[in-house]
């Protein structure tokens, strides 16, 4: 279960071992902080063959990127634990009418594992993609069922691409993927028909509109997507299908710390949930930071890693400030000076 021997207390415990968590771990370990990364081993991009737009690592396999990140973090002294965190809680129960203090620290419970103490927490648990309920669609996710033109668009360039309209995003996605292929079909599916202005824009760009609900994916003998079947029985040939998942923050652990999720909207439609934080990842709860998709549903791999780095640096600065206050108090005590707040 453990990659290394786990201690009882750390400067920082990081929940989630993806790009954000491991990048934060490297930053903190290089600052000689004691760090524990706890990872449940469920990366969002596990089904994808390659990661893209990561400068210097273009096309790397996601599993390889994480393995390399782990090795780097461990090389600087971070500890890694393969396990599932079941609870995050203040080390000292909050008293009614008082504010929590990050100096009180936190306790982290691990399923079938230890309870460890942390001075600070960095939560990088990501999000879950909630896909449309079309038979066969989930099994193709990350292969020929896609959502992001920047993550997968180049790989399906010049192919026959379908876009599944839903509550939000279909029209925008159709225009985005039209940049990559001359053959794009927008399926109205369960969404509304395009309005006159939208229909004109689609027609001007040569995007076909197919009405009717998509009820099935058609897979050829080589296990490749070859089309979709509509409720009318018509089959439309395709090589890739674009969908708009609902991005649900994996934030249940944070609710016990008083951090509920917030909604993210596209117009009047809720398209995601996330944990609000400042640009450095600090949440409303002192001592708790978030980074990656749990905070920013639109973050790609490289931006999640950058957010983890920034959060790690700011956490280190926060710990330095605490240690400086403690050192000043101790220094004054040796001089017989009163300790001021």
Secondary structure, DSSP 8 states (H G I E B T S, - for coil): -BSS---SEEEEEEE--SHHHHHHHHHHHHTT--EEEEE-S--TTTT-S---S-TT-TT--HHHHHHHHHHHHHHTT-EEEES-EEEEEESS---TT----GGG-EEEEETTS-EEEEEEEEE---EEEE----TTSGGGBTTTEE--HHHHGGGGTTS-EEEE--SSSHHHHHHHHHTT-S-EEEE-TTS----HHHHHHHHHTT-EEE-S-EEEEEE-TTS-EEEEEETTS-EEE-SEEE---EEEE--HHHHTTT---EEEEETTEEEEEE----TT-B-SSTTEEE-GGGT-TT--HHHHHHHHHHHHHHHHHHHHHHHHHHHHHHHHHHHT-----
